[in-house]
Amino acid sequence: MRTIVCVFTLLALPFSIFAVQKLGKPLTLDKPMTVADVMANPSSLAGKMVQVKGKISEVCQMAGCWMSLVDGENILRIKVNDGDIVFPKESVGKMAIAEGKLEKIELTRDQMIARAKHEADEQGRKFDPKSVRAGKTIYQIQGVGAVVLD
C-alpha cells in the first residue's frame, strides 16, 4: 500500500510544479510587462489595457479584492470590484500575471489618510495619520483577469 501511495505521489509531482490558478476573465494580451516597465513611465500607459507580471507581496485580507505585485522596489496594485475576483490570501510570495486598465488616481492628503487608515484596518496594522504629509498620485490596475503561478 505504501508503495502505491509513493508511486502516485511521484506521478502527480510534475503536474503540481506547473500548476496555475486562473482568476477572472482569460488574459488577452500577448506578453506581460514587468512592474518596473509599467512604473518607469506610467502616465503614458494610463487608461490603456496592460498585462503585468510580478511577485505577489500582499493580498487584501478582508475580501481578496486586491493584490500588490512587486518587481525590485516597484510596486503595483491590482484592484478588482468586490466579488469579481477573489485573490487567494495564500498566494503571497508566488508569481502572478494580471491584466486590466491602468488607472491614474490623484489623491488629496485627506484622501490618502482615509485610504491608508482603511488599508491598515484591513491588514491589522497600526496607522498614524501624521505619517501622511501630502496628497499623492498613484497608479493601479483595474483588474479583469489574472493567473497565479505556483
Contacts in CASP RR format, 6 or more apart in sequence:
PFRMAT RR
TARGET T0000
AUTHOR 0000-0000-0000
METHOD contacts of the structure
MODEL  1
MRTIVCVFTLLALPFSIFAVQKLGKPLTLDKPMTVADVMANPSSLAGKMV
QVKGKISEVCQMAGCWMSLVDGENILRIKVNDGDIVFPKESVGKMAIAEG
KLEKIELTRDQMIARAKHEADEQGRKFDPKSVRAGKTIYQIQGVGAVVLD
16 150 0 8 1.000
17 150 0 8 1.000
18 150 0 8 1.000
19 150 0 8 1.000
20 147 0 8 1.000
20 148 0 8 1.000
20 149 0 8 1.000
20 150 0 8 1.000
21 88 0 8 1.000
21 91 0 8 1.000
21 147 0 8 1.000
21 148 0 8 1.000
21 150 0 8 1.000
22 146 0 8 1.000
22 147 0 8 1.000
23 85 0 8 1.000
23 86 0 8 1.000
23 87 0 8 1.000
23 145 0 8 1.000
23 146 0 8 1.000
23 147 0 8 1.000
23 148 0 8 1.000
24 84 0 8 1.000
24 85 0 8 1.000
24 144 0 8 1.000
24 145 0 8 1.000
24 146 0 8 1.000
25 99 0 8 1.000
25 144 0 8 1.000
25 145 0 8 1.000
26 145 0 8 1.000
27 51 0 8 1.000
27 97 0 8 1.000
27 99 0 8 1.000
27 145 0 8 1.000
27 146 0 8 1.000
27 147 0 8 1.000
28 49 0 8 1.000
28 99 0 8 1.000
29 49 0 8 1.000
29 50 0 8 1.000
29 51 0 8 1.000
29 99 0 8 1.000
31 51 0 8 1.000
32 51 0 8 1.000
32 52 0 8 1.000
32 53 0 8 1.000
32 97 0 8 1.000
33 50 0 8 1.000
33 51 0 8 1.000
33 52 0 8 1.000
33 53 0 8 1.000
34 52 0 8 1.000
34 53 0 8 1.000
34 54 0 8 1.000
34 71 0 8 1.000
34 74 0 8 1.000
35 52 0 8 1.000
35 53 0 8 1.000
35 54 0 8 1.000
35 69 0 8 1.000
35 70 0 8 1.000
35 71 0 8 1.000
35 72 0 8 1.000
35 74 0 8 1.000
35 75 0 8 1.000
35 76 0 8 1.000
36 71 0 8 1.000
36 72 0 8 1.000
36 74 0 8 1.000
38 45 0 8 1.000
38 50 0 8 1.000
38 52 0 8 1.000
38 74 0 8 1.000
38 76 0 8 1.000
38 102 0 8 1.000
38 139 0 8 1.000
39 74 0 8 1.000
39 75 0 8 1.000
39 76 0 8 1.000
39 139 0 8 1.000
42 102 0 8 1.000
42 104 0 8 1.000
42 139 0 8 1.000
43 104 0 8 1.000
45 102 0 8 1.000
46 102 0 8 1.000
46 103 0 8 1.000
46 104 0 8 1.000
46 139 0 8 1.000
47 101 0 8 1.000
47 102 0 8 1.000
47 103 0 8 1.000
47 104 0 8 1.000
48 101 0 8 1.000
48 102 0 8 1.000
49 99 0 8 1.000
49 100 0 8 1.000
49 101 0 8 1.000
49 102 0 8 1.000
50 99 0 8 1.000
50 100 0 8 1.000
50 101 0 8 1.000
50 102 0 8 1.000
50 141 0 8 1.000
51 97 0 8 1.000
51 98 0 8 1.000
51 99 0 8 1.000
51 100 0 8 1.000
52 69 0 8 1.000
52 76 0 8 1.000
52 78 0 8 1.000
52 97 0 8 1.000
52 98 0 8 1.000
52 99 0 8 1.000
52 141 0 8 1.000
53 69 0 8 1.000
53 71 0 8 1.000
53 95 0 8 1.000
53 96 0 8 1.000
53 97 0 8 1.000
54 69 0 8 1.000
54 70 0 8 1.000
54 71 0 8 1.000
54 95 0 8 1.000
54 96 0 8 1.000
54 97 0 8 1.000
55 69 0 8 1.000
55 70 0 8 1.000
55 71 0 8 1.000
55 93 0 8 1.000
55 94 0 8 1.000
55 95 0 8 1.000
55 96 0 8 1.000
56 67 0 8 1.000
56 68 0 8 1.000
56 69 0 8 1.000
56 70 0 8 1.000
56 87 0 8 1.000
56 91 0 8 1.000
56 92 0 8 1.000
56 93 0 8 1.000
56 94 0 8 1.000
56 95 0 8 1.000
56 96 0 8 1.000
56 148 0 8 1.000
57 68 0 8 1.000
57 69 0 8 1.000
57 70 0 8 1.000
57 75 0 8 1.000
57 92 0 8 1.000
57 93 0 8 1.000
58 67 0 8 1.000
58 68 0 8 1.000
58 92 0 8 1.000
58 123 0 8 1.000
59 66 0 8 1.000
59 67 0 8 1.000
59 68 0 8 1.000
59 87 0 8 1.000
59 88 0 8 1.000
59 89 0 8 1.000
59 91 0 8 1.000
59 92 0 8 1.000
60 66 0 8 1.000
60 67 0 8 1.000
60 87 0 8 1.000
60 122 0 8 1.000
61 89 0 8 1.000
61 122 0 8 1.000
61 123 0 8 1.000
61 124 0 8 1.000
62 122 0 8 1.000
63 82 0 8 1.000
63 83 0 8 1.000
63 86 0 8 1.000
64 86 0 8 1.000
64 87 0 8 1.000
64 88 0 8 1.000
64 89 0 8 1.000
65 79 0 8 1.000
65 80 0 8 1.000
65 81 0 8 1.000
65 82 0 8 1.000
65 83 0 8 1.000
65 85 0 8 1.000
65 86 0 8 1.000
65 87 0 8 1.000
66 77 0 8 1.000
66 78 0 8 1.000
66 79 0 8 1.000
66 80 0 8 1.000
66 87 0 8 1.000
66 140 0 8 1.000
67 77 0 8 1.000
67 78 0 8 1.000
67 87 0 8 1.000
67 91 0 8 1.000
67 96 0 8 1.000
67 98 0 8 1.000
67 146 0 8 1.000
68 75 0 8 1.000
68 76 0 8 1.000
68 77 0 8 1.000
68 78 0 8 1.000
69 75 0 8 1.000
69 76 0 8 1.000
69 77 0 8 1.000
69 78 0 8 1.000
69 96 0 8 1.000
69 98 0 8 1.000
70 76 0 8 1.000
76 139 0 8 1.000
76 140 0 8 1.000
76 141 0 8 1.000
77 138 0 8 1.000
77 140 0 8 1.000
77 141 0 8 1.000
78 87 0 8 1.000
78 98 0 8 1.000
78 100 0 8 1.000
78 140 0 8 1.000
78 141 0 8 1.000
78 143 0 8 1.000
78 146 0 8 1.000
79 140 0 8 1.000
79 141 0 8 1.000
79 142 0 8 1.000
79 143 0 8 1.000
80 87 0 8 1.000
80 142 0 8 1.000
80 143 0 8 1.000
80 144 0 8 1.000
84 144 0 8 1.000
85 143 0 8 1.000
85 145 0 8 1.000
85 146 0 8 1.000
87 146 0 8 1.000
87 148 0 8 1.000
88 148 0 8 1.000
91 148 0 8 1.000
94 148 0 8 1.000
94 149 0 8 1.000
94 150 0 8 1.000
95 148 0 8 1.000
95 149 0 8 1.000
96 146 0 8 1.000
96 147 0 8 1.000
96 148 0 8 1.000
96 149 0 8 1.000
97 146 0 8 1.000
97 147 0 8 1.000
97 149 0 8 1.000
98 141 0 8 1.000
98 143 0 8 1.000
98 145 0 8 1.000
98 146 0 8 1.000
98 147 0 8 1.000
99 141 0 8 1.000
99 143 0 8 1.000
99 144 0 8 1.000
99 145 0 8 1.000
99 146 0 8 1.000
100 141 0 8 1.000
100 142 0 8 1.000
100 143 0 8 1.000
100 144 0 8 1.000
100 145 0 8 1.000
101 141 0 8 1.000
101 142 0 8 1.000
101 143 0 8 1.000
101 144 0 8 1.000
102 139 0 8 1.000
102 140 0 8 1.000
102 141 0 8 1.000
103 139 0 8 1.000
103 140 0 8 1.000
103 141 0 8 1.000
103 142 0 8 1.000
104 137 0 8 1.000
104 138 0 8 1.000
104 139 0 8 1.000
105 137 0 8 1.000
105 138 0 8 1.000
105 139 0 8 1.000
105 140 0 8 1.000
106 136 0 8 1.000
106 137 0 8 1.000
107 115 0 8 1.000
107 135 0 8 1.000
107 136 0 8 1.000
107 137 0 8 1.000
107 138 0 8 1.000
108 135 0 8 1.000
109 132 0 8 1.000
109 133 0 8 1.000
109 134 0 8 1.000
109 135 0 8 1.000
111 135 0 8 1.000
112 132 0 8 1.000
112 134 0 8 1.000
112 135 0 8 1.000
112 136 0 8 1.000
113 129 0 8 1.000
113 132 0 8 1.000
116 127 0 8 1.000
116 129 0 8 1.000
116 131 0 8 1.000
116 132 0 8 1.000
117 127 0 8 1.000
117 129 0 8 1.000
119 125 0 8 1.000
120 126 0 8 1.000
120 127 0 8 1.000
121 127 0 8 1.000
END
